[in-house]
Amino acid sequence: MKKHLILMISAAIIPLLLYACSAEEERALTSTTLEVAQSAIDFKSDAGTRDIAIVTNADHWTARSDKDWCSVAVNESTLTVNVSGYDGKETREAVIKVTADGLAETVNVRQLGSEPAILISQQIFTVEASGSDIAFDVTTNVSVTITLPEWIKEKPAGTRASEMVTTTHNYIVTANPEDSERTGNITVKEVGGELEALVSVTQKGLGEYESGNLEGIKDDIKVPVESGEASSFQGGSNIDKSFDGDMSTIYHSNWNNAGDHYFPITLTYNFAAGSDMDYLIYYPRTSGPNGNFKEVEIRVKSNANTRGTDEWNTVMTKNFGGTNAAVRVNFPKAQIGVTSVQFIVKSGSGDGQGFAACAEMEFYKKNPDAFDPLTLFTDGTCSELKPGLTDEEIENCPYSFYKNIAYYMKQGKYPAEFRIQEYKAWPHPDAQSETHKTSPYSLRDNPTGISVKDGEQLMIFVGDTHGQTVSAVIQNLDVPGGDGFGGTSYPLSEGANKITARNKGLMYILYHTPDYETAQPVKIHIASGQVNGYFDVAKHQASDWNKLLSNAVDKYFDVVGHYAHLTFPTERFRTHTPDGKALIDAYDQIVNSEMELMGLYKYNKLFKNRMYLHVMYTSYMYATSYHTAYNDGTLAELCNVDKLKTSACWGPAHEIGHCNQTRPGLKWLGTTEVTNNIMSEYIQTTIFGQPSRLQTEDMGDGSRNRYSKAWTQIIAAGAPHGNFGSDSDVFCKLVPFWQLELYFGKVLGRTPLQQSDKGGFYPDVYEYIRTHDNLRTAGEQQTEFVYICSLIAKANLLDFFTKWGFLTPVDITVDDYGTGKLTVTQARIDEIRSRVEALGYPKPDVALEYITDNSVELYKDKLGIVAGTATRSGSTFTMTNWKNVAAYEVVDETGKKVCISDGLLAPSGTATFTMKTAWKDGFKVYAVSATGARTAVTF
């Protein structure tokens, strides 16, 4: 019987052979890295020494052997292993444990005895379908022969003798043209004996492309910063925080930026004498915009001159634009003999004059040994093979990563749709946010469809950037109990970009420029990560939905429309969205319709970026700069198009409405949760034809609906619009804003759906606010709205706004996501009255304050009241068969209004309501028509 030697592979080696899947996740939790060049070494029986390279960014690392005969010595980046001579028979083994900041790796050590043995350094290999080089050491005290499967070839000059008994064997595993995997054994057999060892090689089938590892592809060389100085800094946030390797700590200039000479701020980074560098990377702070660089002058101190002395020279100026994405800055030419690099920051983002801040500043020298992609591909994007490229040329490529790409391309099986794309330029949403006086729209307009693992090494090839700044961001929405919007950004430059993902998630390309209309697209090839795909209504058909969704591998999936972009859990789409196109069309309709009501069509000011909606796992829903967010618990409805267009439309319309609030002219103190709902009502009723929330939500207190509650608490009470009742109900505050659209829009036809130019009353109001100076105080803003509406409506609306409390003196503190003062003085009221009267417009010929969703047709026809019957039980009133009534007023003996209601949720022949004030002798009830005519009600 033959004797088979089975190598005992340690627990440390197994995960390495499986591409370190389990260790990857653990290591990504910390910034420390630890790599051991060899996980197993073998010795002959004589005493011996071997060196192993250790790569770590830890300040200190240790090594310990579990056997006395095997000792170790640690010297900077080298682990030296010493073994004593051995006169025993059987092979002996030891384990060395290498540790650094909580990370650990092991090295298995074996030493031959006098008994015949064959030791193999690695006995299991798994290679890609495209083929790969493999190598292993054979340590033996017998003569051996080696037998190969026919698809494995010996590499020329592939053996190296060492210490007479250890030989390194190098082989080429040729490409596998079949879809199924294949397995074979390399047999190492004793000459003339039965001793035998096997090396198992499994090669994947052609199947689906999987990105290979980046082994052997060299990184650019980081130039370490030795020290730094800043001319301005906040205590605890000095310049050293920008080169400590920790993205969570930042350099920040002094918080007190009130001085006349706050800028420029000088940041100086010092290096070992004679350092060479080609580029730098500026990482802005990971949260908040304060201090993000704008205008910067970059100077270099070097001895690259004829005098050989250190001199300062300005090498370039750059406007970073306050970006929150990492930026790579290529020096105009390689900088030689650098001692220091200096940033003269002339402006930065933030309140007042702004600030200067930086999470990390890194400096690099290009690696001269980088692979030349033109040996296989037509250009640096590695997206097309050279014409006439042969299988042999691919096989001879020394880098398995590039070989794998080329092989799959040649076989016509490379997944190019999402991996290779041309990304268009977009304006930065901040630009239109400023001109439109709204929140900025999306930063995620360029999804890649690529999913990335935490700690994964990635290769991204970038084509001609046309002088523009491009970066990638990886966003992880999987934050239980939290919100994952944001992510980490990575600057991209032309050619190969090798990066290590600092978190898992989906990747997006950031390509923003003021010249977006003329800027050329940038071709980018993301050869790593997994294809997750996305659905884009501009690229895909409705019939593509199920295939794309079934192929998704990430927990989240992007659905891209013309105006809206969703990133929700994949399983939510699979469960609740049978038709992805119908769903994104509905969201497009919401966003587009809100832009219409804002006048962005009429005035040719459409937002160029999309509205971004994503899932989160904290709070309910919210809106802020660049995005709106929705709790996962809401998505059963929000991913169901039928529910979205009926019962669930209010939420997204409300949050998108927040982004569209035009401030401060239509969003002053106390109206944050009010004026956005002009949009909610518009989407709910006008666009999707659903019953109005103001009309149909029963208050349960006899008021019937929000109209009736608002009439009683504001108009009847003579209260200020910003301070009424016990709670200043935001839905009651909404009523007069919505009534303007009901009358001028739905009754008079001055609304986008009824005008060929998509204009109307509110489109013109929004445009006026966009194009006129902002007023300073909430009281001025509220009262100015009275003038604006009268001007746009060409009607004297003083009576309307007086009844609704806009022109009622008030001086209160309002808590509206922060406290402030709402003050309306009589002098300001008189001023507004004078300005409106001076317009010379007539008053409306209707009781505008009483229009509701139910009475739009009544206000069109202006029919007179037809009396019915009425009964009263205490303070509860029931009106039967009354027709053409806009509202019922209950007045006291002095004629002062006590209660106002229409008594209806939906149109009906019976109206009923209850007033909270007890009925008294002398009280009267009147039915009010659309024109304001009053008819006494008798019981």
Secondary structure as GFF3:
##gff-version 3
##sequence-region A 1 939
A	DSSP	beta_strand	3	5	.	.	.	ID=ss1
A	DSSP	alpha_helix	13	17	.	.	.	ID=ss2
A	DSSP	alpha_helix	21	27	.	.	.	ID=ss3
A	DSSP	beta_strand	34	36	.	.	.	ID=ss4
A	DSSP	beta_strand	40	43	.	.	.	ID=ss5
A	DSSP	beta_strand	48	56	.	.	.	ID=ss6
A	DSSP	beta_strand	62	65	.	.	.	ID=ss7
A	DSSP	beta_strand	70	75	.	.	.	ID=ss8
A	DSSP	beta_strand	78	83	.	.	.	ID=ss9
A	DSSP	beta_strand	92	100	.	.	.	ID=ss10
A	DSSP	beta_strand	103	111	.	.	.	ID=ss11
A	DSSP	beta_strand	118	120	.	.	.	ID=ss12
A	DSSP	beta_strand	124	127	.	.	.	ID=ss13
A	DSSP	beta_strand	132	140	.	.	.	ID=ss14
A	DSSP	beta_strand	144	147	.	.	.	ID=ss15
A	DSSP	beta_strand	152	162	.	.	.	ID=ss16
A	DSSP	beta_strand	166	173	.	.	.	ID=ss17
A	DSSP	beta_strand	182	190	.	.	.	ID=ss18
A	DSSP	beta_strand	195	203	.	.	.	ID=ss19
A	DSSP	beta_strand	221	222	.	.	.	ID=ss20
A	DSSP	beta_strand	227	230	.	.	.	ID=ss21
A	DSSP	three_ten_helix	239	242	.	.	.	ID=ss22
A	DSSP	beta_strand	251	252	.	.	.	ID=ss23
A	DSSP	beta_strand	265	283	.	.	.	ID=ss24
A	DSSP	beta_strand	295	302	.	.	.	ID=ss25
A	DSSP	beta_strand	311	319	.	.	.	ID=ss26
A	DSSP	beta_strand	327	345	.	.	.	ID=ss27
A	DSSP	beta_strand	357	358	.	.	.	ID=ss28
A	DSSP	beta_strand	360	365	.	.	.	ID=ss29
A	DSSP	three_ten_helix	373	375	.	.	.	ID=ss30
A	DSSP	alpha_helix	391	395	.	.	.	ID=ss31
A	DSSP	alpha_helix	400	410	.	.	.	ID=ss32
A	DSSP	alpha_helix	416	419	.	.	.	ID=ss33
A	DSSP	beta_strand	420	423	.	.	.	ID=ss34
A	DSSP	alpha_helix	429	436	.	.	.	ID=ss35
A	DSSP	beta_strand	447	452	.	.	.	ID=ss36
A	DSSP	beta_strand	457	462	.	.	.	ID=ss37
A	DSSP	beta_strand	470	475	.	.	.	ID=ss38
A	DSSP	beta_strand	488	492	.	.	.	ID=ss39
A	DSSP	beta_strand	495	500	.	.	.	ID=ss40
A	DSSP	beta_strand	505	510	.	.	.	ID=ss41
A	DSSP	beta_strand	522	526	.	.	.	ID=ss42
A	DSSP	beta_strand	530	531	.	.	.	ID=ss43
A	DSSP	beta_strand	534	536	.	.	.	ID=ss44
A	DSSP	three_ten_helix	542	544	.	.	.	ID=ss45
A	DSSP	alpha_helix	545	551	.	.	.	ID=ss46
A	DSSP	beta_strand	556	560	.	.	.	ID=ss47
A	DSSP	beta_strand	564	569	.	.	.	ID=ss48
A	DSSP	alpha_helix	570	576	.	.	.	ID=ss49
A	DSSP	alpha_helix	580	597	.	.	.	ID=ss50
A	DSSP	beta_strand	611	616	.	.	.	ID=ss51
A	DSSP	beta_strand	621	624	.	.	.	ID=ss52
A	DSSP	beta_strand	627	631	.	.	.	ID=ss53
A	DSSP	three_ten_helix	632	634	.	.	.	ID=ss54
A	DSSP	alpha_helix	635	638	.	.	.	ID=ss55
A	DSSP	alpha_helix	641	644	.	.	.	ID=ss56
A	DSSP	alpha_helix	650	660	.	.	.	ID=ss57
A	DSSP	alpha_helix	676	681	.	.	.	ID=ss58
A	DSSP	pi_helix	682	687	.	.	.	ID=ss59
A	DSSP	alpha_helix	693	696	.	.	.	ID=ss60
A	DSSP	alpha_helix	706	710	.	.	.	ID=ss61
A	DSSP	pi_helix	711	716	.	.	.	ID=ss62
A	DSSP	alpha_helix	730	740	.	.	.	ID=ss63
A	DSSP	pi_helix	741	747	.	.	.	ID=ss64
A	DSSP	three_ten_helix	752	754	.	.	.	ID=ss65
A	DSSP	alpha_helix	761	771	.	.	.	ID=ss66
A	DSSP	alpha_helix	778	793	.	.	.	ID=ss67
A	DSSP	alpha_helix	798	803	.	.	.	ID=ss68
A	DSSP	beta_strand	810	815	.	.	.	ID=ss69
A	DSSP	beta_strand	819	824	.	.	.	ID=ss70
A	DSSP	alpha_helix	826	839	.	.	.	ID=ss71
A	DSSP	three_ten_helix	848	850	.	.	.	ID=ss72
A	DSSP	three_ten_helix	853	855	.	.	.	ID=ss73
A	DSSP	alpha_helix	856	861	.	.	.	ID=ss74
A	DSSP	beta_strand	869	873	.	.	.	ID=ss75
A	DSSP	beta_strand	876	880	.	.	.	ID=ss76
A	DSSP	beta_strand	887	891	.	.	.	ID=ss77
A	DSSP	beta_strand	897	901	.	.	.	ID=ss78
A	DSSP	beta_strand	910	914	.	.	.	ID=ss79
A	DSSP	beta_strand	924	928	.	.	.	ID=ss80
A	DSSP	beta_strand	934	937	.	.	.	ID=ss81
###
